[in-house]
Amino acid sequence: MDVVVIGGGFGGLTCALALAKAGRSVLVLEQGNVLGGAFQSFRRRGQLMDTGFHYVGGVGEGEVMRPLIRFFGLENLPWQPLDDPFLDVFLKGHRYALHRGYDHFVDALAAEFPEDSHALRELVGLMREINEHIYESVLPGTTVQSNTLMAVSAKTYLETHISSPELRDVLCGQCFTTELTDELPLYSFLQSLNSFIQGAYRLKGGGDVLVNRLVEQIEAMGGRILTGKAVSRFEISDDGRITAVICEDGDTFAADTFISTLHPALTTDLIPECPQVRGIYRRRMHRLENTVGMFTVQLALKPGAVPYRNRNVAILENDDLWHASCGKDDKISNLLVHYNIPDNGAFATNIDLLTPMDWDSVREWEESKLGHRPDGYKAFKQQRAEECIALAQRYIPDLQGNIEQYWTSTPLTYRDYTSIPNGSSFGVRKSCNNLIGTVISPQTPFPNLFLAGQSLMLHGMLGTAMTSVKTCNLICGWNLLDGSC
């Protein structure tokens, strides 16, 4: 076997497919029984619901993620472009809109905030620059840290260049769920916003459609994928190379090269004591701070009662989005409302409500297991769900009286399904003031062990796919996207 990939989420599957396309024999090991990680879907009362895949930006022809979509064979999936505007932002009761297309985006916001029209055009100029150079970071020998916008605070930039506090908040409507901090790099903030302004899309059938397409291609190229295979440790040779992985069930898989898409701290836990990994490296990986998790309420609606909106809704009521607390006793004041694509197209069948939630909110129940949670945890989820529903109904009156049932998930749920520490939604928190410490290299102390996943460089589908290509480029020695050295 040429390569063993640990983790069958989006990062693991894209790594496996990239290497299979490069002619390598590949084996994917997934600890759970279902592939996809945060991209997996599930059914409740016959309705398809997504775990973490909701909508994505820039997948259309000529848009920023199109080269990755084409490379991974995902261009012919049932992508559904959102309407224009793609996002309604309700800021303290007033509705604003984010439009697709750079000029339309600027013109619509400049009409509301004429004093900042020049600043908006400068912001779009930065996005165009990001768009032009974004794939340079996947080349061997380059790193995202070298991008000057990674060392700039998004918050500081917005406060310095945009005079209206309301406009600064509106611009955060697209990404408040990814966690806004004082040290969030401007590059991370803008690359996400840029992709959605180019084009925002939902996927009919949800994340399962995407995962299944990746699996089909991997297997068609001779790759193998095994579920229920939790890796317990690496086996190391006397010359300092990884020779095999040993699973909890005792199965051993040898290979020339290994990729772990697990969180860096979890990968480090698989490495036994050895001269190659010093204590300082282990401590660094375990001290990495993670982004907060997510509380999700998934609503099943009465048939034919709630019109389907082919756009998302951001509700922002917090006075300070950059320091919004999301603990157990904090009022829910920020909410993203996502409509899943219905079969009939006219009326919504289920809707997701998402709001950030930190680990401390569920810490007291961290020792409990799925299906055996205590009553206190269930009561907490019910109370939080009712808060989310009440907030959503104030802005979407159609929901009142038309919710048949709902289901909830917390960071504890995400931890148990994906093994991500603290149920983090977007992996390691990046800091513009500490890029060396928070942007993780795919390379490790072992010459044949590599890392991948959204914790390394950039978050989300775009960032994860770019990291997969970066990792596989290092292994192959050339740029797989275009075949260049």
SULMO-V408210 format. One line per field, one symbol per residue. ss: DSSP state (H for helix, E for strand, L for the rest). phi: phi as a letter, one per 20 degrees, with the letter a starting at -180 (. if undefined). A space follows every 10 residues. Layout:
# SULMO-V408210
ss->???
phi->???
This chain:
# SULMO-V408210
ss->LLEEEELLEH HHHHHHHHHH HLLLLEEEEE LLLLLEHHHL EEEELLEEEE LLLLLEELLL LLLLLHHHHH HLLLLLLLEE ELLLLLEEEE ELLEEEEELL LHHHHHHHHH HHLHHHHHHH HHHHHHHHHH HHHHHHHHLL LLLHHHLHHH HLEHHHHHHH HLLLHHHHHH HLLLLHHHLL LLLLEHHHHH HHHHHHHHLE EEELLLHHHH HHHHHHHHHH LLLEEEELLL EEEEEELLLL LEEEEEELLL LEEELLEEEE LLLHHHHHHL LLLLLLLLHH HHHHHHHLLE LLEEEEEEEE ELLLLLELLL LEEEEELLLL HHHLLLLLLL LLLEEEEEEL LLLLLLELLE EEEEEEELHH HLHHHLLLLL LLLLHHHHHH HHHHHHHHHH HHHHHLHHHL LLEEEEEEEL HHHHHHHHLL HHHLLLLELL LLLLHHHHLL LLELLLLLEE ELLLLLLLLH HHHHHHHHHH HHHHHHLLEL LLLEL
phi->.fcddeodef fffffffgff feneeccddd feeceolfef dbdclneece ecedbbdmef gnefeggfgf femdfefffd fffdfebede dlneeccdde ngffgfffff fecffdffff fffffffffg gfdfeffefg ndbfffffff edffffffff ddfefffgff feffcffend cgdffgffff ffggffffrd cdcfnmfgff fffffgffff enfdcddmce fdaeddefen dfdaddefen fcceaecccd dfggfffffe efgaffdeff fffffeeged ffecdcddee dfgmddgfde bdcddcdffb ffcffcefde ffccbddcef fefenecfdb cddcbfbefg fcgfdfefdg ncffffffff ffffffffff ffffdcggff mdeeabccbc gfffffedmf gllgecmffe cfebffedee ffecfdfccc dboffedcem fffffffgfg fffffenbef fcmee
